[in-house]
Amino acid sequence: MRIGILTYHRSINYGAFLQAYCLLKYVQKVVGDRATVEIIDYTSKSSSESYNRLLYKGNNKKNAWKKRIGFERSYLLLKMSRKTLFSDDLSEIKHFLVQQRYDLIIVGSDEVWKVDGMRGFPTAYWLNFDLGDCEKISYAVSARTDYRKIDFKKRNYMKESISQFRYLGARDQMTVSLIQQVSDREPHLNCDPTFLIPFSYDREAFREKIIKKYHLEKNQKLLGIMIPDQKLIAKIHRKMGKEYKVIALYDSHADADINMVGIGPFEWLKVVGCLDFFVTDRFHGTVFAMKMKIPFLSVETYDTEENSKLLEMLGRNGLESHYMVYHAGNSVYEDILSKIAQLSKQNDREKVQQALKNEKKRSKSFKNELLTILSEYEKKGN
């Protein structure tokens, strides 16, 4: 049996790459040697162009090239299809997928069903093509689009696409509700695949490398930050500089003690595991802080509380105290500093450990469906 995974794997984004890596590893683990599993090496032309514009803007071109090199090296760890496609043309995408002769295509995870994103609509990820006997299932897909803002024509396209999926798994309740409103289907609520694969390494040895490279004191506390706000770094540095050395991750900050913005995804997660505190506005930054048992604060800079993927995941696990909404005005900096002081002393390790167990359980229905499809395929004598 040939299984292809259609996802965001070439985005210069730590979370996007790691979710693709983890879903690949998880599916390989479930099916064992009963099937071959690979990432379908497809990239949206519009998304690639948008990433390049953002990545190389301003004075960050040198760091951008370093970051891209780090990601290019990481791509070598993904088992990908031999043939590649770089296109937004749906007829070309359909022809490409038919040629691959997959028996099953898994769409997900991440925001692959976003209707109003930079990739436009419709996209390849809706798989609204006749692919013959190829089964279609989704895992932890996210749309996070308000149903009321989707026009009638798009709703019909989505309904037609969704009807072709044997199993539907969504990552957040907003997407679950959207699928229910668009169609008569009842999707499963899945966890993000990064919850499913353990990452282990010698943290003490890696931390020692950081200490030596940047000439820090042996017991120096490290605070990592992933928020695009230059002023916040200065505020943290001024208030907590005696206690922490501040490490900027992803975006470069003039007031950070250390800028680690040109590193690849696996080095990034290792750095996260060496922190004493992590401030992030990223979903996967939050996930890996939890996995590494690092005290953290998730700051909402992209969404409102009503459609926040961060708040939903933290809230259902009793960790909403680790969440706050970014707001205009200088008072936000005092709020963040106060939260850091509070959470650095708050022992939530048992609650986080339980959250990790709870999230993993959300993959059970997907695993069962995957094994059922595999058994049916084998019974046909394939």
C-alpha positions in Angstrom: 0.0 0.0 0.0 1.3 3.5 -0.9 0.4 6.3 1.5 1.0 9.9 0.7 0.8 12.8 3.2 -0.2 16.2 1.7 0.8 19.0 4.1 2.9 22.1 4.7 6.4 20.7 4.9 8.5 23.2 3.0 7.4 26.3 4.9 10.2 28.1 6.6 8.4 27.7 9.8 9.4 25.5 12.8 5.9 24.4 13.6 4.9 23.6 10.0 8.0 21.5 9.4 7.8 19.6 12.8 4.1 18.8 12.4 4.9 17.3 9.0 7.8 15.3 10.4 5.8 14.0 13.3 2.8 13.0 11.2 5.1 11.1 8.9 6.8 9.3 11.8 3.5 8.5 13.5 1.9 7.0 10.4 5.1 5.0 9.7 5.0 3.7 13.2 1.3 2.7 13.0 1.6 0.8 9.6 5.0 -0.6 10.1 6.3 -2.5 7.0 2.7 -3.1 5.8 2.8 0.1 3.7 5.2 2.7 2.3 4.6 6.2 3.6 6.0 9.5 2.2 5.4 13.2 2.2 4.0 14.3 -1.2 6.6 16.9 -2.3 4.1 19.5 -3.4 4.5 23.2 -2.8 2.1 26.0 -3.5 3.7 28.6 -5.7 1.8 31.5 -4.1 2.8 30.5 -0.5 6.4 30.1 -1.5 6.5 33.5 -3.0 4.8 35.0 0.1 7.3 33.3 2.5 10.2 34.6 0.4 8.9 38.2 0.5 8.5 38.0 4.3 11.8 36.1 4.9 14.1 38.3 2.9 12.6 41.7 3.7 14.5 44.5 5.4 18.0 43.9 6.8 17.6 40.2 7.7 18.8 38.7 4.5 21.9 37.0 6.0 19.9 35.4 8.9 17.2 34.4 6.3 19.7 32.5 4.3 21.1 30.8 7.4 17.6 29.8 8.4 16.8 28.5 4.9 20.0 26.4 5.0 19.0 24.9 8.3 15.6 24.0 6.9 17.0 22.5 3.7 19.2 20.2 5.8 16.2 19.1 7.8 14.2 18.3 4.7 16.7 15.5 4.1 15.2 13.7 7.1 11.8 13.6 5.5 10.9 10.7 3.2 9.4 12.5 0.3 8.1 11.5 -3.1 10.6 11.3 -5.9 8.7 13.7 -8.1 8.0 17.2 -7.0 5.5 19.9 -8.0 5.6 23.6 -7.6 2.2 25.0 -8.7 -1.2 26.5 -7.9 -2.8 25.1 -11.1 -5.5 22.6 -9.9 -5.5 20.6 -13.2 -1.8 20.2 -13.0 -2.0 19.2 -9.3 -4.6 16.5 -10.1 -2.5 15.1 -12.9 0.5 15.0 -10.6 -1.4 13.1 -7.9 -2.9 10.6 -10.3 0.6 9.8 -11.6 1.8 9.0 -8.1 -0.7 6.1 -7.8 -1.3 6.5 -4.1 -3.8 4.1 -2.4 -4.4 6.6 0.4 -3.7 10.3 0.8 -3.7 11.9 4.2 -4.3 15.7 4.3 -3.0 17.5 7.3 -2.2 18.7 9.7 -1.9 22.5 10.2 -4.1 25.2 8.5 -4.4 23.4 5.2 -8.1 24.2 4.9 -7.9 27.9 5.6 -10.2 29.6 3.2 -8.9 33.1 3.4 -5.1 32.4 3.7 -2.2 33.4 1.4 -2.6 30.3 -0.7 -6.0 31.4 -1.9 -9.0 29.2 -2.5 -9.5 26.5 -3.6 -6.2 24.7 -3.0 -4.7 21.3 -3.6 -5.4 20.4 0.1 -9.1 20.1 -0.4 -8.4 17.2 -2.8 -11.5 17.9 -4.8 -10.3 15.6 -7.6 -11.3 12.2 -8.9 -8.4 10.1 -7.9 -9.9 6.7 -8.7 -9.7 4.2 -6.0 -7.4 6.3 -3.8 -8.9 6.8 -0.3 -8.8 10.3 1.3 -8.7 11.1 5.0 -7.7 14.2 6.9 -5.8 14.4 10.2 -5.9 17.5 12.4 -6.7 19.9 9.6 -7.5 23.4 10.5 -9.5 26.1 8.7 -10.2 28.6 11.5 -12.4 30.6 9.2 -15.7 32.1 10.2 -18.5 30.3 8.4 -20.5 33.5 8.1 -17.7 35.1 6.0 -17.6 32.3 3.4 -19.7 32.9 0.3 -22.2 30.3 -1.0 -20.0 29.2 -3.9 -17.1 28.4 -1.6 -19.4 26.5 0.8 -20.6 24.3 -2.0 -17.0 23.6 -3.1 -16.1 22.7 0.5 -19.1 20.5 0.9 -18.3 18.6 -2.4 -14.7 18.1 -1.2 -15.6 17.0 2.3 -18.0 14.4 1.0 -15.1 12.6 -0.6 -13.2 12.1 2.6 -13.6 8.7 4.4 -12.4 10.0 7.7 -12.4 13.7 8.9 -10.1 14.8 11.7 -9.8 18.5 12.7 -7.3 20.1 15.1 -9.6 22.7 16.7 -13.3 23.2 17.5 -13.7 26.1 15.1 -12.8 23.8 12.2 -15.0 21.0 13.6 -18.0 23.4 13.7 -17.2 24.7 10.2 -17.2 21.2 8.7 -20.5 20.5 10.5 -22.1 23.7 9.1 -20.8 23.1 5.6 -21.7 19.4 5.4 -23.6 16.7 7.2 -20.4 15.1 8.5 -19.2 14.7 12.1 -15.5 15.2 12.2 -13.2 13.9 15.0 -11.2 16.3 17.1 -7.5 15.3 16.8 -4.4 16.5 18.5 -1.6 18.2 16.6 0.8 15.4 15.5 3.7 17.1 17.4 2.1 15.6 20.5 2.6 12.1 19.2 6.3 11.8 18.7 8.8 12.0 21.6 12.0 14.0 21.2 15.0 13.1 23.4 18.5 14.4 23.6 21.2 15.2 26.2 19.8 18.5 27.4 22.7 19.1 29.8 25.3 18.6 27.1 23.4 20.8 24.7 22.9 23.5 27.4 26.7 23.3 28.1 27.3 24.1 24.4 25.2 27.2 24.7 26.9 28.3 27.8 30.4 27.9 26.3 29.5 29.4 22.9 28.1 32.6 24.4 30.5 32.8 27.4 27.7 32.6 30.0 27.9 31.7 33.7 27.3 28.0 34.3 24.0 28.4 36.2 22.8 31.3 34.1 19.0 31.3 33.5 17.8 31.5 29.9 14.6 33.1 28.7 13.5 32.5 25.2 11.2 34.7 23.2 9.2 34.3 20.0 7.2 37.5 19.6 7.8 40.1 16.9 7.9 43.1 19.4 11.3 44.9 19.7 10.0 47.0 22.7 9.0 43.9 24.7 12.6 42.5 24.6 13.9 45.8 25.9 11.3 45.8 28.7 12.2 42.2 29.7 15.9 43.0 29.6 15.5 46.1 31.7 13.3 44.4 34.3 14.8 40.8 34.4 18.2 41.2 32.9 20.0 40.3 36.2 18.1 37.1 36.4 17.8 36.0 32.8 19.8 36.1 29.5 17.3 36.7 26.8 17.4 34.5 23.6 15.5 35.7 20.6 14.2 32.8 18.5 13.1 33.2 14.8 13.0 37.1 14.8 16.2 39.1 15.4 16.0 41.6 18.3 18.6 44.3 19.0 18.1 44.2 22.7 18.3 40.4 23.1 21.5 39.0 24.7 21.6 36.2 22.1 20.0 36.0 18.7 19.4 32.4 17.4 17.4 33.2 14.3 19.4 31.2 11.7 18.9 27.8 13.2 17.0 24.8 11.8 13.9 23.2 13.4 15.7 20.4 15.4 18.2 22.8 16.8 15.3 25.2 17.7 13.5 22.5 19.7 16.7 21.6 21.5 17.2 25.3 22.5 13.6 25.4 23.8 14.3 22.4 26.0 17.2 24.3 27.6 15.3 27.4 28.6 14.2 28.3 32.0 11.2 30.3 30.6 9.7 30.7 27.2 7.5 33.5 25.9 5.8 32.7 22.6 2.9 33.7 20.4 3.2 30.4 18.4 1.0 27.4 18.7 3.9 24.9 18.2 6.1 27.0 20.5 3.6 26.4 23.2 3.4 22.6 22.3 7.1 22.1 22.6 7.3 24.1 25.8 4.8 21.7 27.2 6.6 18.6 25.8 9.9 19.9 27.2 8.3 20.8 30.6 9.5 24.4 30.3 7.6 27.1 32.1 5.9 29.3 29.4 3.6 32.1 28.6 1.5 32.1 25.4 0.7 35.6 24.1 -2.1 35.9 21.6 -0.9 38.3 18.8 -2.8 36.8 15.8 -6.4 36.1 16.9 -9.0 37.0 19.5 -10.0 34.8 22.4 -13.1 33.6 20.5 -11.1 31.9 17.7 -7.8 31.3 19.4 -6.2 27.9 18.8 -3.9 28.6 21.7 -6.6 29.2 24.2 -8.7 26.3 23.0 -5.9 23.8 23.5 -4.7 25.3 26.8 -8.2 25.7 28.1 -9.3 22.2 27.5 -6.3 21.1 29.5 -6.7 23.5 32.4 -3.7 25.6 31.4 -5.5 28.8 30.5 -3.4 30.7 33.2 -0.5 30.4 30.7 -2.4 32.5 28.1 -3.0 36.2 27.6 -4.0 38.4 24.8 -1.6 41.0 23.4 -3.2 44.5 23.5 -2.2 48.0 22.5 -0.6 50.4 25.0 2.3 50.2 27.4 0.3 48.3 30.0 0.7 45.1 27.9 4.4 45.0 28.9 3.7 45.2 32.6 1.1 42.5 32.1 3.6 40.2 30.4 6.3 40.9 33.0 3.8 40.2 35.8 2.8 36.9 34.1 6.4 35.8 33.7 7.1 36.4 37.3 3.9 34.5 38.3 4.3 31.5 36.0 8.0 31.1 36.7 7.1 30.2 40.3 4.0 28.2 39.4 4.5 24.4 39.4 2.2 23.0 36.7 4.4 20.0 35.7 1.7 17.4 36.7 -1.0 19.3 34.9 1.2 19.6 31.8 2.0 15.9 32.0 -1.7 15.1 32.1 -2.4 17.4 29.2 0.2 15.6 27.1 -1.6 12.3 27.8 -5.0 13.8 27.1 -3.9 15.2 23.7 -2.4 11.9 22.6 -5.7 10.2 23.1 -7.2 12.4 20.4 -5.3 10.4 17.7 -7.0 7.0 18.6 -9.9 7.3 16.1 -7.4 8.2 13.3 -5.1 5.2 14.2 -8.1 2.8 14.1 -9.3 4.1 10.8 -5.8 3.9 9.3 -5.5 0.2 10.4 -9.0 -0.5 9.1 -8.2 0.9 5.6 -4.9 -1.1 5.6 -6.7 -4.3 6.5 -9.3 -3.8 3.8 -6.6 -3.2 1.2 -4.8 -6.4 2.2 -8.0 -8.4 2.0 -8.5 -7.4 -1.6 -5.3 -9.2 -2.3 -3.3 -6.1 -3.2 
